[in-house]
Amino acid sequence: MPPKRRGPLQTVQRETDDIKRKVDALVQQAAKPDASDRTETFERCKELQRAVEEIMNTLKKLSKADEPAPVGNYDQCKRDEEKRLLTLHERLQSLAFQLQPPDDEMAGPSSSQTEQESDEENSDEKDESSEDEDADEEVHDDDDDDDDDDADSDDEDTEIGQTSTGQGPVSYVAISAFTGEEEGDLSIQKGEVLKVLSKNKDGWWLAQNSNGQKGLVPKTFLKMSSPQDSERENEDEGESEEEPEESDITSSKTSNWNTIRKAVTEIDATDVLSAMGAIPPGFRPSTLSRLLEEGTSYRASHFIQPKLSQSQLSFKDLHMDPDTGKVHGRPSRVSLTLTLWSCRMIPPPGVGLQVLSRHVRLCAFNGTQVLSNIHTVRATYNPKSPKTWSFSPRMTGMLPCLLDGDCFLRCDSESPDLGILFELGVTYIRNSTGERGDLSCGWAFLKLLDESGAPIALRTQELTIHGGTPFERDTDMDTTSTKRGYPTGVFQQMLLSRKMPKLVVKIKSVNTRSRLLLNLLPDTIVGSLSTVHLLATYRQILADALLLDRVTMCNTDLICSSVLASFPDVLDQPDLMDAFRKSWTESESNLRRSDKRDINVLKQMFVRIYMGSVFQLLYSAEMPAPCWADEEVESQRARIIYSPSQKIAVETMLSSQCSHQAFDITQVTYDLISRAQH
């Protein structure tokens, strides 16, 4: 009977066992006091380090598909093996520091000289801290090691910290509390001072608290603390003039940290989650979510506003038809409707993260720049199919626009690379810390023009989801399904294609009625198709106020109009838009057919419904501020929005029974200078 074929993972495990035996023997040999040739031992240590690195590289390239037979709990076995290799590498690194002959500089200075030069050395160490973080090796505890190995490892870790700084382990301050989730983690409290014994490339550092407890801590939870801080608090103020300058340097570095902390923390937080195995490869901090948080520049409330011409004396995209008195329709270079069908084979986040929302954000994009507002559609999710997202669920009543996969897009960009950027995202909360965040699960780009500049064919598109961000190189979403060189057969490639993450989108032509309404909108805007008629009516009211009712076209006085002033804010709150749509649909059903085509009747109905329902909700003191993907806030807002007591007339809005926010002039006045797009 032929021998059973050994799998790649099993081969790596056997090689790791062999390396571990060699490391144990090397450590015992180096511990002997009569060891004659330290140089030879040092060279063997370096060779074993290189061997461990080679095995680690091989392990990272392995995938479940490489195994000749199914392996139970493959991912966990792979992580355990990686942890063993990291521990061996750290032991070898510690041994190399121990065997390396001391430098002349470390033996030469006297104690008094050391005290005089300590400030300069510490400042140099801080300047090189970023390089040290990249150069230091990773540290993990190995549960399989015996007690003697653990003790040796602890002693070696302490020696590493003492050697790396020249005077002792570097002190850090915890900027946030951290609760250990796995064995070997060190729980810390905010403000606690820790000694970092060793730093890891994966973002987990070995630290020791004041009680002598050691464990792994994410580096994003730590901030460097100057070793002289505690000494300076007890010293007199009569110091040399150079010391305040070094203090200023420390303060400057702290200030720089505060400046870039937000951006760095987002990236590092993702690195920490990746190291924990909480997120799959290719996940990144959400690019489009971050743009939405920066202000209103990428929101619908900004793009619904009229755009000024180059001279700033007229409007570029808002004109009146002199014959009809209506807004003059303007076709855009690209004007289409699309339907989000589904996403499949999307890797779900791992344990430790609670997903609050799965969604797709889309916008006009030219490969380097976001050209429109960012529109969000929330996906529905079935735990029985964790890798599949769907849209537009069947439900009784009106489908909320946040769940509606039918969208429209208009864009007048002349870029030959014009297209639609789709970013799949999740909003999560970390169970251990309560930290919220937004992750990109991948992105896809649909180019809307062919090589000749003509629009692409209107059909269903299956778009491949790429990992990373649109501004970096293509990153695999799942290494098990996109490994290069596997497979090569046609049938195997077909099977592989079915496993790749995909977004299914249907591009549709615009019918006559929808085209007329879309042409009344700004040249560039993205949104839900169910709101087009409301947006078109608002643009008509806006045109009346700006083009007909102003004394002169050069007049920029405030315009008294609650509708013009506040409706753009409602566009950024989908639940209020749903309430407006519901009231509009109920009132429109009572109109005669001729009235439904009369723009004057529609404008009057728009103002009446808006002021009688949405306006008072927008500035109600009882209404909590919108908070994305917060189920409690969303439920509380829904109870207030659809409460029968909210259906009151405009005349009763000043009643003592209605509680409103403090009055602000911006609630009832439209400022053309600040609102128009420049």
Disulfide bonds with the S-S distance in Angstrom:
none
